[in-house]
Amino acid sequence: MPRSAEYKPLLFTTTVRNPQRLKALLWILKRFDGQTLSDGLATEIVADIIRYGLYRPMNITSAIKDKWASSPQGEFADYILTDQEVQYILRHNPQNHKEAGFAKGFPSRFATFYDFPKELGFVYYAPDEPIFFSELGTMFAEIYSVEIVGDSIVAEERHPEYEQQVFLQAMCKYQRNNPFVRVLNDNVPLILLLQTIKKLNADSKYNGAGISRRELPLLIFWKDNDAEALYQRIKSLRAQHGYNPSDEIIIDICTQEIMGGEFKKFKPKSIMNEYPDEFIRKMRLTGLISLRGAGRFIDINRMEDKKVKYVLSHYATYSKFGTEREYFDYMATIDSNLFDIHAVEMTPNQSEELLKNWLDTYNWESIRHELNNLSEKKPSKDKVLRFLPNPVRLEFLTALAVKSKLPYVRVIPNYSCDDTGLPTSTAGGNKGDIECIEHRNTILIEVTMAEGRTQTMMEVWPIARHLEEFKGKYEAEDSQCIFLAPSIFADSYDQINWVKDRKELTIRPYRITEFVNFLESSITLYNYV
């Protein structure tokens, strides 16, 4: 007998919280588009997820462990598994899991991987029906280009810009009270967030920085779409406790006042940290949200005011849907106007000034520490940086590092960023990552988290092309490129030497740790040797 609907705090998914993993999972499933879903096919799809290293069960052989050792959890592995290795994992990792409509085990595991993309309107599936990808889901799956070369997986994000476009389309419509989930809460979280922030910022008593991170649990637990009532409750909270109420105060408001005590006990860490973190990650993916005050406040990205105005005018009121398919079709519909409204263009001078402002938050010691974390593939615990995917974080920290140690060098990052200068995505594939001007010379900095054969195949040739284009952009005596990665693969050195000999282009490869040491000891970015 199905459970009755109840009020719950907002947690988009407990299975796939990392968006990096979500788009990779969609790439896998897109290969089965149009095939009729059965328990057997569901198991085959999970087998492919394992084959590419996107799901890594615990009971594995030493050979499999070696293939997965060089890549982070939740991302494509560097090496693909053989059929025998996949079958070993399936046999030795039985799944004690059951989802409605699917057999217990790996077929039900399939459903847990893909229920959230289904809710967002990316892909529709049901037992004994064809798997159907919407246009929105197809865009999301096409972010990646993946090739198998020998036993290596070469994965490249060809269209990183699609991620923000797709998530904005989904989140401006996503309803808590939708047919896929048994939740009584009735609002569109993004709309409620934007409306509440606008009310707080319009109040002359406050500093116009948006909603405090410690106030977010109220929104996450909120039962309806009444932004005025939520704003008034936050206003009352600030009058009593300022901007730093205790955990106990917030938890009591959420569980006793908002929920009326009709709510099971949750760990304080979930209410105060895990739910807000996941909420911020998803909201930032829309491009409409900025972090202020070193991550203490969540605000509207003022570069996107036109888009915010459009979203609020078109999605603040919404219809309800009685069936899963009706709701899916609504979510899957593309609003082309959202593609046509562009953010305010930022000039190179503005980008550099915003970058310099972040040096008030991150001194050299903290920059070095975070770069070393990336070199060792350790997660960041910083209240802002932990919301940046590793490739984005590496571009941001590298630009900060150069500006911190060599302040006279002009540093112009090409990543997309919000109105604080915090990047929202990596630089596009048609231009270099970071442009630097030092006296009469120019230096292009290209960074990557890729290693091994993927690095050699996907990085060096585009870098050479970017450097050739970069040489013609500025009137300079000479131009060089710095290539930065956690490690430099042997074949990459060979390619770089070939580029130098045949094209007379200077590419200087550094491991992240080597580049940190270089900045600590050098007085110039350009290498005169």
Number of C-alpha atoms within 10 A of each C-alpha: 3 5 6 8 12 12 19 20 21 19 15 15 14 10 13 18 18 15 16 15 18 21 21 26 26 24 22 18 20 19 11 18 17 13 14 16 19 18 19 11 16 23 19 16 21 24 20 20 22 22 22 24 25 22 20 18 14 10 15 16 11 9 11 20 13 10 17 21 13 14 17 14 14 19 19 25 25 25 26 24 22 13 11 9 17 20 15 15 20 20 11 12 15 13 15 10 14 16 14 9 14 19 17 16 18 25 25 22 21 21 20 17 21 20 17 20 20 23 24 25 25 27 25 24 20 14 15 12 13 16 18 20 23 19 16 22 23 18 20 27 25 20 20 18 14 17 12 12 13 8 12 18 20 23 20 17 15 14 16 18 18 17 21 18 18 23 21 24 23 25 19 21 24 23 24 24 20 21 18 16 13 16 18 16 22 17 23 21 23 26 23 22 23 24 22 24 21 19 17 23 18 13 12 8 9 12 10 17 19 25 27 21 20 19 22 24 23 21 24 21 21 25 21 18 20 14 21 14 13 21 20 14 15 22 17 12 18 16 10 10 12 11 17 14 14 10 13 11 11 22 18 14 18 22 21 13 12 17 18 11 13 13 15 8 8 10 10 13 10 12 23 19 15 13 19 21 18 18 19 17 18 20 20 22 20 20 26 23 27 26 26 20 11 14 15 18 19 24 22 27 20 17 21 18 16 14 22 22 11 14 20 16 10 11 15 18 12 11 8 12 14 9 11 16 17 13 21 22 15 17 23 24 16 17 10 9 11 17 13 9 14 13 18 13 9 15 10 15 12 14 22 19 15 17 23 19 13 16 15 9 11 18 14 17 10 14 20 20 13 22 24 16 17 22 17 13 15 13 13 19 11 12 12 15 19 14 22 18 18 21 17 22 23 24 26 25 20 24 22 25 25 22 21 20 19 18 12 13 18 19 27 22 27 20 21 20 23 25 20 18 22 23 21 24 23 23 22 16 14 9 18 24 24 22 20 23 19 16 13 12 18 25 27 25 24 26 24 20 19 23 19 18 19 20 21 21 15 16 19 20 15 16 23 21 14 19 24 16 13 19 19 10 10 14 11 15 10 13 23 22 26 20 22 24 24 23 20 19 17 11 15 21 16 12 17 21 17 13 17 14 11 8 11 11 20 20 25 16 20 18 16 27 18 15 20 21 12 14 16 15 10 12 10 16 20 22 13 5 3
